[in-house]
Amino acid sequence: MSLLIQSALPDNSILHFVHSFWMLENNTGKDIPSTVLPNGMVDLAVMNLNADNWQKTIRGLDTIPGQITIPVGAKMFSIGFKLLAVEYLFGGSIKDVLNDGKIISDEVWQFEADDLSTFENFCGKATQIINRILIPNIDNRKKKLFELIYFSKGSITVKELSENVFWSSRQINRYFNQQFGISLKTYCNILRFGSSFKPISEGILFPEQNFTDQNHFIKEIKKYSGVTPKELSRNKDNRFMDIVAIKKLNIKND
């Protein structure tokens, strides 16, 4: 009886839109209290509530830690999307689900029983769906904007981004607020926080990203997780699923 967690990186065909795939299965025989951390991703989840009922939800960006319960026997597959996917996969804004989620229809995200039989099958089918529904002719300015944001892991200023993509700070912030419900600076701070999961999970309790100093690092970790870096690293009772799952991803820290 255990909690099974698997994770995988996407293939190159969808790398601009997907951060990672996840699977969670609660075989512990009891409900599990857990904390959802802000990680800079928009999550689409397919959860098995009982033998014949799979529910699909989309969760917007999180800006605060949220408390959830993983029901006994629950099985969940999830896609962690980068922000470019919001416009070019979902075709609209997700600001209405900031720190929240909503059920979505089966019309586009159709998974058969075999697709949900294994994690590998889910990743394969999800990749097929994403490649099929991608809106063509991506705005190169937006593509470059997100390339810079993710390459820097959020450690880049609004001014630098504006100068590099030839898009005014006001226009970028308007785009972020309309599409995602937060400012660009807030998103970069969250992404920088999320980028600290891997080193913290390995016991590295000093800043590797662009934090001012150790105190700033501790303050930001506490702001978005509610605990100190040391407590996050200990992850007592596997409370923080993001920390458990990130250990399984082959992400380099450099």
Residue frames as qw, qx, qy, qz and C-alpha x, y, z in Angstrom:
[[0.000, 0.890, 0.456, 0.000, 0.00, 0.00, 0.00],
 [0.464, -0.291, 0.074, 0.833, 1.73, 3.18, -1.14],
 [0.280, 0.855, 0.118, -0.420, 1.47, 6.54, -2.85],
 [0.686, 0.152, 0.470, 0.533, 2.68, 6.16, -6.43],
 [0.165, 0.895, -0.003, -0.414, 3.98, 9.24, -8.22],
 [0.689, 0.131, 0.443, 0.559, 5.48, 9.32, -11.72],
 [0.165, 0.880, 0.016, -0.446, 6.59, 12.25, -13.84],
 [0.691, 0.162, 0.469, 0.526, 8.06, 12.77, -17.30],
 [0.019, -0.550, 0.176, 0.816, 9.26, 15.55, -19.58],
 [0.688, 0.609, 0.246, -0.308, 7.56, 16.20, -22.96],
 [0.714, 0.146, 0.413, 0.546, 9.09, 15.46, -26.33],
 [0.269, -0.225, 0.172, 0.921, 10.45, 18.30, -28.46],
 [0.021, 0.438, 0.650, 0.621, 7.29, 18.66, -30.57],
 [0.344, -0.788, -0.425, -0.282, 5.39, 20.22, -27.64],
 [0.602, -0.162, -0.369, 0.690, 8.25, 21.63, -25.58],
 [0.042, 0.275, 0.002, 0.960, 7.07, 25.25, -25.96],
 [0.536, -0.403, -0.247, -0.699, 3.71, 24.36, -24.45],
 [0.873, -0.396, -0.254, -0.127, 4.23, 21.60, -21.89],
 [0.169, -0.743, 0.582, -0.285, 6.48, 21.59, -18.84],
 [0.007, -0.244, 0.958, -0.152, 5.83, 18.01, -17.73],
 [0.707, -0.233, -0.493, -0.451, 3.41, 15.11, -17.31],
 [0.191, -0.339, 0.735, -0.555, 2.47, 13.64, -13.93],
 [0.681, -0.249, -0.600, -0.337, 0.64, 10.65, -12.53],
 [0.195, -0.337, 0.658, -0.645, -0.49, 10.08, -8.94],
 [0.691, -0.230, -0.607, -0.318, -2.20, 7.03, -7.45],
 [0.341, -0.492, 0.510, -0.618, -3.26, 6.85, -3.80],
 [0.780, -0.062, -0.609, -0.133, -2.98, 3.22, -2.74],
 [0.099, 0.360, -0.667, 0.645, -2.25, 4.02, 0.90],
 [0.354, -0.416, -0.836, 0.056, -5.69, 3.01, 2.14],
 [0.197, -0.697, -0.450, 0.523, -6.44, 6.50, 3.50],
 [0.260, 0.929, 0.183, 0.191, -7.12, 10.05, 2.36],
 [0.663, -0.088, -0.063, 0.741, -3.95, 12.16, 2.09],
 [0.021, -0.955, -0.155, 0.250, -3.85, 15.86, 3.06],
 [0.675, 0.140, 0.244, 0.682, -1.58, 17.78, 0.69],
 [0.041, -0.799, -0.055, 0.598, -0.43, 21.30, -0.14],
 [0.634, 0.608, 0.323, 0.351, -0.49, 22.63, -3.70],
 [0.402, -0.551, 0.081, 0.727, 2.40, 25.02, -4.29],
 [0.417, 0.853, -0.029, -0.311, 2.52, 27.84, -6.85],
 [0.704, -0.196, 0.529, 0.431, 4.71, 26.45, -9.65],
 [0.081, 0.530, -0.358, -0.764, 4.01, 28.67, -12.65],
 [0.003, -0.037, -0.900, -0.433, 2.06, 26.00, -14.51],
 [0.655, 0.052, 0.019, -0.753, -1.53, 25.67, -15.70],
 [0.193, -0.159, 0.966, -0.061, -2.64, 22.11, -14.93],
 [0.727, 0.035, -0.319, -0.606, -5.06, 19.90, -16.80],
 [0.246, -0.252, 0.889, -0.293, -5.97, 16.89, -14.66],
 [0.706, -0.051, -0.527, -0.470, -7.82, 13.68, -15.47],
 [0.205, -0.312, 0.771, -0.517, -8.92, 12.07, -12.19],
 [0.511, -0.179, -0.805, -0.243, -10.56, 8.73, -11.55],
 [0.411, -0.369, 0.349, -0.757, -13.21, 9.22, -8.84],
 [0.756, -0.074, 0.590, -0.274, -14.55, 5.69, -9.18],
 [0.588, -0.022, 0.743, 0.319, -14.29, 2.80, -11.63],
 [0.413, 0.556, 0.629, 0.353, -16.47, 4.42, -14.30],
 [0.020, 0.971, 0.239, 0.009, -16.07, 8.13, -13.68],
 [0.605, -0.035, 0.054, 0.794, -13.08, 10.14, -14.95],
 [0.006, 0.944, 0.285, -0.168, -13.32, 13.88, -14.33],
 [0.590, 0.314, 0.102, 0.737, -11.33, 16.46, -16.30],
 [0.218, -0.921, -0.222, 0.234, -10.42, 19.79, -14.73],
 [0.534, 0.519, -0.076, 0.663, -8.22, 22.74, -15.55],
 [0.498, -0.740, -0.241, 0.382, -6.51, 24.74, -12.81],
 [0.303, 0.905, -0.048, 0.295, -5.19, 28.23, -13.37],
 [0.435, 0.452, -0.491, 0.605, -2.07, 29.73, -11.87],
 [0.638, -0.646, -0.389, 0.158, -1.62, 29.52, -8.11],
 [0.191, 0.728, -0.244, 0.611, -0.21, 32.51, -6.23],
 [0.438, -0.536, 0.505, -0.515, -0.64, 31.07, -2.72],
 [0.092, 0.125, -0.986, 0.061, -0.28, 27.58, -1.23],
 [0.675, -0.150, -0.146, -0.707, -3.57, 25.68, -1.30],
 [0.353, -0.204, 0.860, -0.307, -4.77, 22.79, 0.84],
 [0.712, 0.125, -0.426, -0.544, -6.31, 19.74, -0.84],
 [0.655, -0.241, 0.679, -0.227, -7.15, 16.15, 0.06],
 [0.385, 0.317, -0.768, -0.402, -6.22, 13.26, -2.22],
 [0.830, -0.165, 0.151, -0.511, -9.02, 10.70, -1.74],
 [0.524, -0.278, 0.804, 0.020, -8.19, 7.08, -0.99],
 [0.646, 0.297, 0.690, 0.134, -8.03, 5.07, -4.21],
 [0.361, 0.872, 0.043, -0.327, -7.80, 8.17, -6.42],
 [0.679, 0.014, 0.441, 0.587, -5.78, 7.98, -9.64],
 [0.204, 0.918, 0.110, -0.321, -4.85, 11.16, -11.46],
 [0.658, 0.211, 0.305, 0.655, -3.01, 12.01, -14.66],
 [0.036, -0.913, -0.158, 0.375, -1.94, 15.61, -15.19],
 [0.610, 0.470, 0.167, 0.616, -0.36, 17.87, -17.81],
 [0.319, -0.718, -0.127, 0.605, 1.59, 20.88, -16.52],
 [0.511, 0.704, 0.323, 0.374, 1.27, 23.52, -19.25],
 [0.358, -0.174, 0.007, 0.917, 3.49, 26.50, -19.89],
 [0.196, 0.594, 0.345, -0.699, 1.65, 29.79, -20.41],
 [0.169, 0.303, -0.548, -0.761, 1.95, 29.87, -24.21],
 [0.033, -0.212, -0.964, -0.159, -0.49, 26.94, -24.21],
 [0.168, 0.506, 0.581, -0.616, -3.30, 29.08, -22.81],
 [0.361, 0.599, -0.101, -0.707, -3.74, 31.04, -26.03],
 [0.364, 0.446, -0.671, -0.468, -2.58, 28.47, -28.57],
 [0.157, -0.058, -0.986, -0.010, -4.20, 25.35, -27.11],
 [0.010, 0.499, 0.770, -0.398, -7.13, 26.59, -25.06],
 [0.158, 0.495, 0.495, 0.696, -7.81, 29.68, -27.15],
 [0.290, -0.813, -0.268, -0.429, -8.74, 32.00, -24.31],
 [0.070, -0.636, 0.465, -0.612, -8.07, 33.43, -20.87],
 [0.665, -0.258, -0.688, 0.135, -7.66, 31.44, -17.63],
 [0.044, 0.344, -0.385, 0.855, -7.80, 34.42, -15.25],
 [0.667, -0.374, -0.099, -0.636, -11.20, 33.20, -13.98],
 [0.937, -0.241, -0.254, 0.015, -9.50, 30.16, -12.39],
 [0.232, 0.619, -0.517, 0.544, -6.68, 31.97, -10.58],
 [0.149, -0.268, 0.784, -0.539, -6.00, 29.89, -7.43],
 [0.692, 0.164, 0.456, -0.535, -8.90, 27.70, -8.52],
 [0.112, -0.099, 0.891, 0.428, -10.03, 25.11, -11.04],
 [0.646, 0.271, 0.148, -0.698, -13.05, 24.14, -13.10],
 [0.673, 0.132, 0.725, 0.061, -14.42, 21.07, -14.85],
 [0.236, 0.475, -0.460, -0.712, -13.95, 20.98, -18.62],
 [0.857, 0.272, 0.100, -0.427, -15.81, 19.01, -21.28],
 [0.732, -0.149, 0.626, 0.225, -14.71, 15.82, -23.00],
 [0.635, 0.740, 0.129, -0.180, -15.10, 17.34, -26.45],
 [0.396, 0.800, -0.447, 0.052, -11.38, 17.95, -27.06],
 [0.076, -0.537, 0.799, -0.260, -9.56, 16.07, -24.32],
 [0.918, -0.023, -0.069, -0.389, -10.88, 12.60, -25.10],
 [0.009, -0.478, 0.871, -0.113, -9.10, 9.68, -23.45],
 [0.830, -0.069, -0.439, -0.336, -10.18, 6.07, -23.91],
 [0.853, -0.502, 0.110, -0.097, -9.80, 3.39, -21.23],
 [0.901, 0.117, -0.012, 0.418, -6.55, 2.15, -22.78],
 [0.298, 0.714, -0.134, 0.620, -5.09, 5.70, -22.78],
 [0.392, -0.696, 0.291, -0.527, -5.56, 5.78, -19.00],
 [0.968, -0.177, -0.179, -0.005, -4.29, 2.28, -18.30],
 [0.775, -0.185, -0.070, 0.600, -0.64, 3.34, -17.98],
 [0.180, -0.805, 0.026, 0.564, 1.31, 6.58, -17.53],
 [0.304, -0.226, 0.619, 0.688, 3.13, 5.98, -20.82],
 [0.189, 0.508, 0.766, 0.345, -0.16, 5.59, -22.70],
 [0.056, -0.886, -0.376, 0.267, -1.49, 8.81, -21.19],
 [0.251, -0.645, 0.275, 0.667, 1.61, 10.79, -22.19],
 [0.284, 0.033, 0.742, 0.606, 1.43, 9.41, -25.73],
 [0.105, 0.676, 0.701, 0.202, -2.26, 10.20, -26.21],
 [0.151, -0.869, -0.209, 0.423, -1.94, 13.65, -24.61],
 [0.289, -0.438, 0.445, 0.726, 0.93, 14.48, -26.96],
 [0.217, 0.315, 0.775, 0.503, -1.18, 13.42, -29.97],
 [0.009, -0.828, -0.558, 0.057, -4.10, 15.61, -28.84],
 [0.240, -0.775, 0.026, 0.584, -1.85, 18.62, -28.24],
 [0.273, -0.221, 0.595, 0.723, -0.19, 18.35, -31.67],
 [0.159, 0.484, 0.786, 0.351, -3.62, 17.99, -33.29],
 [0.075, -0.867, -0.492, 0.014, -5.29, 21.02, -31.71],
 [0.428, -0.425, 0.024, 0.797, -2.36, 23.48, -31.66],
 [0.334, 0.900, 0.214, -0.179, -3.30, 26.79, -33.25],
 [0.742, 0.238, 0.170, 0.603, -0.77, 27.53, -36.03],
 [0.273, 0.686, 0.069, 0.671, 1.09, 30.78, -36.71],
 [0.576, -0.628, -0.343, 0.396, 2.39, 31.53, -33.24],
 [0.057, 0.984, -0.049, 0.159, 3.23, 35.19, -32.60],
 [0.745, 0.278, -0.343, 0.499, 7.05, 35.24, -32.63],
 [0.051, -0.618, 0.310, -0.721, 7.10, 38.07, -30.12],
 [0.765, -0.445, 0.164, -0.436, 5.15, 36.00, -27.57],
 [0.968, 0.071, -0.198, 0.136, 7.22, 32.92, -28.35],
 [0.503, 0.450, -0.379, 0.633, 10.45, 34.81, -27.67],
 [0.368, -0.619, 0.231, -0.654, 8.96, 36.40, -24.54],
 [0.896, -0.350, 0.105, -0.251, 8.26, 33.01, -22.97],
 [0.864, 0.260, -0.272, 0.335, 11.55, 31.53, -24.15],
 [0.220, 0.564, -0.389, 0.694, 13.37, 34.28, -22.23],
 [0.594, -0.528, 0.207, -0.570, 11.18, 33.91, -19.16],
 [0.980, -0.179, 0.007, -0.093, 11.65, 30.14, -18.92],
 [0.741, 0.397, -0.315, 0.441, 15.33, 30.20, -19.85],
 [0.068, 0.550, -0.412, 0.723, 15.99, 32.68, -17.03],
 [0.429, -0.339, -0.809, 0.217, 13.70, 30.69, -14.66],
 [0.240, -0.867, -0.431, -0.072, 11.96, 33.95, -13.86],
 [0.523, -0.592, -0.019, 0.614, 15.16, 35.77, -12.97],
 [0.329, 0.257, 0.378, 0.826, 14.75, 38.53, -15.54],
 [0.065, 0.418, 0.339, -0.840, 13.30, 42.01, -15.21],
 [0.451, 0.716, 0.510, -0.158, 10.25, 43.35, -17.02],
 [0.125, 0.873, -0.231, -0.411, 12.49, 46.04, -18.52],
 [0.234, -0.407, 0.804, 0.366, 14.90, 43.45, -19.96],
 [0.444, 0.346, 0.824, 0.062, 12.04, 41.46, -21.46],
 [0.335, 0.847, 0.274, -0.309, 10.49, 44.56, -22.97],
 [0.030, 0.784, -0.448, -0.430, 13.77, 45.58, -24.59],
 [0.290, -0.249, 0.881, 0.280, 14.43, 42.10, -25.98],
 [0.326, 0.411, 0.842, 0.128, 11.01, 41.46, -27.53],
 [0.013, 0.081, 0.265, 0.961, 10.27, 45.09, -28.55],
 [0.385, -0.589, -0.641, -0.307, 7.00, 45.11, -26.63],
 [0.113, -0.597, 0.267, -0.748, 6.26, 47.80, -24.04],
 [0.092, 0.029, -0.851, 0.515, 6.09, 46.87, -20.36],
 [0.466, 0.149, 0.314, -0.813, 2.55, 48.22, -20.20],
 [0.712, 0.232, -0.398, -0.530, 1.43, 46.03, -23.11],
 [0.450, 0.159, -0.870, 0.123, 3.09, 42.93, -21.67],
 [0.085, 0.040, 0.740, -0.666, 1.46, 43.47, -18.29],
 [0.603, 0.184, 0.048, -0.774, -1.92, 44.07, -19.92],
 [0.663, 0.217, -0.654, -0.294, -1.51, 40.78, -21.80],
 [0.287, 0.089, -0.882, 0.363, -0.57, 38.91, -18.59],
 [0.273, 0.098, 0.553, -0.782, -3.43, 40.35, -16.56],
 [0.664, 0.225, -0.137, -0.700, -5.99, 39.68, -19.29],
 [0.689, 0.222, -0.660, -0.199, -4.81, 36.15, -20.06],
 [0.595, 0.017, -0.744, 0.303, -3.59, 34.85, -16.71],
 [0.503, -0.772, -0.347, -0.177, -4.91, 37.19, -14.01],
 [0.627, -0.647, 0.010, 0.433, -1.52, 38.35, -12.67],
 [0.181, 0.926, -0.269, -0.194, 1.27, 40.74, -13.63],
 [0.771, 0.479, -0.383, 0.172, 4.44, 39.65, -15.41],
 [0.051, 0.603, -0.622, 0.498, 6.57, 40.48, -12.36],
 [0.712, -0.278, 0.444, -0.468, 4.38, 38.33, -10.11],
 [0.964, 0.231, -0.049, -0.121, 4.61, 35.46, -12.58],
 [0.544, 0.586, -0.513, 0.312, 8.40, 35.70, -12.75],
 [0.276, -0.522, 0.611, -0.527, 8.57, 35.62, -8.94],
 [0.881, -0.071, 0.300, -0.360, 6.39, 32.49, -8.88],
 [0.874, 0.426, -0.229, 0.039, 8.47, 30.84, -11.61],
 [0.234, 0.626, -0.614, 0.420, 11.67, 31.62, -9.70],
 [0.583, -0.352, 0.542, -0.492, 10.08, 30.06, -6.61],
 [0.954, 0.156, 0.112, -0.231, 9.08, 26.97, -8.62],
 [0.673, 0.582, -0.424, 0.171, 12.61, 26.67, -9.99],
 [0.127, -0.596, 0.662, -0.436, 13.86, 26.30, -6.44],
 [0.906, -0.181, 0.111, -0.366, 11.94, 23.03, -5.90],
 [0.895, 0.284, -0.317, 0.132, 14.65, 20.83, -7.40],
 [0.357, 0.470, -0.567, 0.574, 17.61, 22.13, -5.36],
 [0.477, -0.424, 0.396, -0.660, 15.48, 22.31, -2.19],
 [0.958, -0.056, -0.057, -0.277, 14.37, 18.70, -2.72],
 [0.824, 0.272, -0.368, 0.334, 18.09, 17.80, -2.78],
 [0.659, -0.588, -0.259, 0.392, 18.80, 19.66, 0.46],
 [0.418, 0.211, 0.058, 0.882, 20.31, 22.77, -1.14],
 [0.209, -0.793, -0.542, 0.182, 18.99, 25.50, 1.16],
 [0.201, -0.566, 0.077, 0.796, 20.67, 28.57, -0.28],
 [0.535, 0.721, 0.158, -0.411, 19.56, 30.59, -3.33],
 [0.574, -0.028, 0.606, 0.550, 20.66, 29.40, -6.77],
 [0.291, 0.731, 0.484, 0.383, 18.39, 31.82, -8.63],
 [0.254, 0.446, -0.036, 0.857, 18.52, 35.61, -8.66],
 [0.482, -0.785, -0.389, 0.025, 17.54, 36.29, -5.03],
 [0.025, 0.914, -0.221, 0.339, 19.10, 39.32, -3.34],
 [0.030, 0.498, -0.775, 0.388, 20.50, 37.33, -0.43],
 [0.233, -0.095, -0.956, 0.153, 19.72, 34.44, 1.94],
 [0.172, 0.319, 0.575, -0.733, 17.09, 36.44, 3.82],
 [0.475, 0.334, -0.217, -0.785, 15.32, 37.34, 0.59],
 [0.404, 0.118, -0.870, -0.259, 15.40, 33.68, -0.45],
 [0.093, -0.205, -0.889, 0.399, 13.86, 32.52, 2.85],
 [0.286, 0.354, 0.301, -0.838, 11.22, 35.27, 2.73],
 [0.504, 0.281, -0.444, -0.686, 10.13, 34.34, -0.81],
 [0.338, 0.001, -0.939, -0.060, 10.00, 30.61, -0.03],
 [0.021, 0.297, 0.760, -0.578, 7.84, 31.30, 3.02],
 [0.350, 0.317, 0.005, -0.881, 5.63, 33.68, 1.04],
 [0.598, 0.233, -0.493, -0.587, 4.70, 31.06, -1.56],
 [0.552, 0.007, -0.833, -0.012, 4.90, 27.84, 0.47],
 [0.624, -0.658, -0.098, -0.411, 4.03, 28.94, 4.00],
 [0.877, -0.435, 0.058, 0.196, 7.16, 27.24, 5.40],
 [0.191, -0.805, 0.473, 0.302, 10.94, 27.74, 5.52],
 [0.571, 0.531, -0.588, -0.215, 13.26, 26.14, 2.93],
 [0.030, -0.313, 0.915, -0.254, 14.34, 23.62, 5.59],
 [0.565, 0.167, 0.629, -0.507, 10.76, 22.54, 6.28],
 [0.708, 0.530, -0.133, -0.446, 10.07, 22.33, 2.55],
 [0.356, 0.519, -0.775, -0.055, 13.14, 20.15, 2.08],
 [0.250, -0.140, 0.888, -0.360, 12.13, 17.80, 4.89],
 [0.547, -0.007, -0.479, -0.687, 8.66, 17.50, 3.36],
 [0.245, -0.094, 0.858, -0.441, 7.25, 15.61, 6.35],
 [0.531, 0.329, 0.727, -0.286, 4.65, 12.97, 5.39],
 [0.300, 0.191, 0.659, 0.663, 5.13, 13.93, 1.72],
 [0.133, 0.699, 0.473, -0.520, 2.85, 16.91, 2.31],
 [0.236, 0.729, -0.217, -0.605, 4.21, 18.83, -0.68],
 [0.854, 0.295, 0.426, 0.048, 3.55, 16.70, -3.78],
 [0.467, 0.868, -0.166, 0.026, 5.52, 19.10, -5.99],
 [0.181, -0.744, 0.641, -0.059, 8.67, 18.31, -4.00],
 [0.745, -0.083, 0.660, -0.039, 8.06, 14.56, -4.23],
 [0.762, 0.569, 0.309, 0.006, 7.39, 14.66, -7.97],
 [0.273, 0.916, -0.288, -0.056, 10.25, 17.01, -8.93],
 [0.471, -0.550, 0.683, 0.092, 12.78, 14.47, -7.67],
 [0.736, 0.179, 0.647, 0.086, 11.65, 12.12, -10.42],
 [0.542, 0.835, 0.093, -0.029, 12.20, 14.60, -13.24],
 [0.772, -0.032, 0.153, 0.617, 15.56, 14.67, -15.01],
 [0.143, 0.961, 0.104, 0.212, 15.97, 18.44, -14.70],
 [0.657, 0.115, -0.237, 0.706, 19.45, 19.93, -14.47],
 [0.314, -0.823, -0.312, 0.354, 20.06, 22.75, -12.03],
 [0.422, -0.260, 0.223, 0.840, 22.48, 24.65, -14.22]]
